[in-house]
Amino acid sequence: MKGASDEKKLCWSDAERLEVSKGASPHEVVYLNPDDPITDPENTLGQFGRDMFQVMVATAIIVDARERRGLGIGVEMAAAATFETPVIVVAQRNSKYRSDKLEYRGATVYNYVHPHVGALATAVTEDFLAAGEVLSRLPSCMDRSARHEVPAWLDRAVEEYVNNVLPGDATMLEALERLGVNGNLELA
């Protein structure tokens, strides 16, 4: 939740995190939360860089698509595809992004999944428990810490975050330590 405008939206909470963790058990889940505050909230490039850095080092991202989401989620999903980070989307049946039957562009579509979700998602699940189960089945050999190549369209933002924000981002540094990821990655 980013502010008062999100109070009526379904947003991640401890309940959703508990469900993911239960589904992923016995594996530990370390959450990288893009809503955690950073040291310099006026550094918007650094904020964007933090989001992209989290997508880059994550084992997977889980997208809450129970309701309509904004531009940021779409960019994060596209960045995940760029970094080859698996995307698990929680979209309940007969919701904004998923429908059993949809009248769409002059045709009836069955088992509809929004094209952007369908193209970028590794898996689409009904709930957070199932998202955790998918997360637990991802290959354990995925070494996220070795992924350094940052595409040009993200390079400036990730560098801004790593060089100027990450050193003071205690929450992120703690998460990186738990993940065994070196926060001083050499970015290519």
QUILIN-V76825 format. One record per pair of residues at least 6 apart in sequence whose C-alpha atoms are under 7 Angstrom apart, sorted by the first residue. I is the first residue (numbers start at 1). J is the second residue. D is the distance in Angstrom with one decimal. If there is no record, write none. Layout:
BEGIN
[[I J D] [I J D]]
END
This chain:
BEGIN
[[1 11 6.2] [2 35 6.7] [10 67 6.9] [16 128 6.0] [19 128 5.5] [19 129 4.7] [20 128 5.2] [20 129 5.0] [20 131 6.1] [20 132 4.1] [21 29 5.9] [21 132 6.1] [22 129 6.5] [22 132 6.9] [23 129 4.7] [23 130 6.2] [23 132 4.1] [23 133 4.5] [24 132 4.3] [24 133 5.0] [24 135 6.1] [24 136 4.6] [27 136 6.6] [30 175 6.8] [32 54 6.4] [32 175 6.9] [34 51 5.8] [38 169 6.0] [39 165 6.8] [39 168 6.4] [39 169 6.5] [45 157 5.3] [45 160 6.8] [46 157 5.9] [46 160 5.3] [46 161 4.4] [46 165 6.4] [48 157 6.2] [49 157 4.2] [49 158 4.1] [49 160 6.5] [49 161 5.0] [50 158 6.6] [50 161 5.6] [52 76 6.9] [52 79 6.9] [52 158 6.5] [53 158 5.9] [55 61 6.8] [55 76 6.9] [55 80 5.8] [56 80 6.9] [56 83 5.9] [56 85 6.9] [57 144 5.2] [57 145 6.1] [58 85 7.0] [58 144 6.6] [59 85 6.5] [59 144 6.3] [60 85 5.4] [60 86 4.7] [60 87 5.8] [61 86 6.4] [61 87 5.1] [61 88 6.1] [62 87 6.0] [62 88 4.7] [62 89 5.7] [63 88 6.2] [63 89 4.7] [63 90 6.0] [64 89 6.4] [64 90 5.3] [65 89 6.4] [65 90 5.4] [65 91 4.9] [66 90 6.5] [66 91 5.0] [66 92 6.1] [66 95 6.8] [67 96 6.2] [68 96 6.2] [77 87 6.9] [77 120 6.5] [78 120 6.9] [80 86 6.8] [80 87 6.9] [81 120 6.4] [86 122 5.6] [87 120 6.9] [87 121 4.9] [87 122 5.1] [87 123 6.7] [88 121 5.9] [88 122 5.8] [88 123 4.9] [88 124 5.9] [88 131 6.3] [89 121 6.4] [89 123 6.2] [89 124 4.7] [89 125 6.1] [90 124 5.9] [90 125 4.9] [90 126 5.7] [90 127 5.5] [90 128 6.5] [90 131 6.8] [91 97 6.4] [91 98 6.3] [91 124 6.5] [91 125 6.1] [91 126 5.6] [92 98 6.8] [92 126 4.6] [92 127 6.7] [93 99 5.5] [93 100 6.7] [93 126 6.7] [94 100 6.1] [97 113 5.8] [97 114 4.9] [98 112 5.5] [98 113 4.5] [98 114 6.2] [99 111 5.8] [99 112 5.0] [99 113 6.6] [100 110 5.4] [100 111 4.5] [100 112 6.1] [101 108 6.8] [101 109 5.6] [101 110 4.5] [101 111 6.1] [101 112 6.6] [102 108 5.6] [102 109 5.1] [102 110 6.5] [102 112 6.7] [103 109 6.3] [125 131 6.0] [145 181 5.2] [148 185 7.0] [148 186 6.6] [148 187 4.9] [148 188 5.8] [149 187 6.1] [149 188 4.8] [150 187 6.8] [150 188 6.4] [173 183 6.8] [176 182 6.8] [176 183 6.5]]
END
